[in-house]
Amino acid sequence: MPLAVYLALETDLQAAIVLSLILLVVSVAILASLRDRWITSP
């Protein structure tokens, strides 16, 4: 996915921004779903 953002940045700025935002949302969702596992583990 980061490679797709980089390649899109060379040709289409709007597509690169959209791909970056999608990557950001997926990353935040994964971190939020794993938050309880990190907090409750000793």
C-alpha positions in Angstrom: 0.0 0.0 0.0 2.8 2.5 0.7 4.2 1.8 -2.7 0.8 2.5 -4.3 0.7 5.8 -2.5 4.3 6.6 -3.7 3.5 5.7 -7.3 0.2 7.6 -7.3 2.1 10.7 -6.0 4.1 10.8 -9.1 1.1 11.0 -11.4 -2.0 12.0 -9.5 -2.0 13.9 -6.3 -5.6 13.4 -5.5 -5.3 9.6 -5.8 -2.3 9.6 -3.5 -4.2 11.6 -0.9 -7.1 9.2 -1.0 -4.9 6.2 -0.7 -3.0 7.8 2.2 -6.2 8.4 4.0 -7.4 4.8 3.4 -4.1 3.5 4.8 -4.4 5.8 7.8 -8.0 4.7 8.6 -7.1 1.0 8.3 -4.1 1.5 10.6 -6.1 3.4 13.3 -8.8 0.7 13.1 -6.3 -2.0 13.7 -4.7 -0.2 16.6 -8.1 0.6 18.2 -9.1 -3.1 17.9 -5.9 -4.3 19.5 -5.9 -1.6 22.3 -7.8 -3.7 24.8 -5.4 -6.6 24.3 -2.4 -4.3 25.1 -4.0 -2.6 28.1 -5.3 -5.7 29.9 -2.2 -7.9 29.4 0.1 -7.8 32.4 
